[in-house]
């Protein structure tokens, strides 16, 4: 658990929940602090930003997260 996020942390919403990431580290708010968490299932950081990869009813699904 940390009091402050690292400088340069990025913020995204995934399924209505706030997540913050910096490098390979992910965080979620926990009261007034932040707790380190695993990345959300299916979310990958790549050269295009944060992307969700999964399988929907119509087949493979690829979409930007937080935009």
C-alpha positions in Angstrom: 0.0 0.0 0.0 1.3 3.5 -0.9 0.3 7.0 0.1 1.0 8.5 -3.3 1.2 7.2 -6.8 4.5 7.3 -8.7 5.1 10.4 -10.8 4.0 9.9 -14.3 1.3 7.3 -13.4 -1.4 6.9 -16.0 -5.1 6.7 -15.2 -7.7 4.5 -16.9 -11.2 3.3 -16.2 -11.9 -0.4 -16.9 -15.5 -1.6 -16.5 -16.3 1.5 -14.5 -13.4 1.0 -12.0 -10.4 3.4 -11.7 -6.9 1.9 -12.3 -3.5 3.5 -12.3 -0.4 2.1 -13.9 3.2 3.0 -14.1 5.6 0.8 -15.9 4.6 -2.8 -15.0 2.9 -1.7 -11.8 -0.9 -1.3 -11.4 -2.8 0.3 -8.5 -6.3 0.8 -7.3 -7.6 3.3 -4.8 -8.1 2.0 -1.2 -9.6 4.7 1.0 -7.1 7.7 0.9 -4.3 5.4 -0.2 -3.5 3.1 -3.1 -2.9 -0.7 -3.2 -0.8 -2.6 -5.8 -3.0 -5.0 -7.8 -2.7 -7.3 -10.8 -3.6 -5.7 -14.1 -7.3 -6.3 -15.1 -7.8 -9.5 -17.0 -7.4 -9.0 -20.7 -5.8 -5.5 -20.4 -2.4 -5.1 -22.1 -0.1 -2.0 -22.4 1.3 -1.8 -25.9 2.6 0.9 -28.2 -1.0 2.1 -28.8 -1.7 2.6 -25.1 -4.0 0.4 -23.0 -6.0 -2.1 -24.9 -8.5 -4.8 -23.8 -8.1 -8.1 -25.5 -10.9 -10.7 -25.1 -13.5 -12.8 -26.8 -17.0 -11.5 -27.2 -20.2 -13.1 -28.5 -19.2 -12.2 -32.1 -15.6 -13.4 -31.8 -12.3 -11.7 -30.9 -12.6 -8.3 -29.3 -9.9 -5.6 -29.3 -10.7 -2.1 -28.1 -9.0 0.8 -26.4 -9.6 1.2 -22.6 -10.3 4.6 -21.0 -11.1 6.5 -24.2 
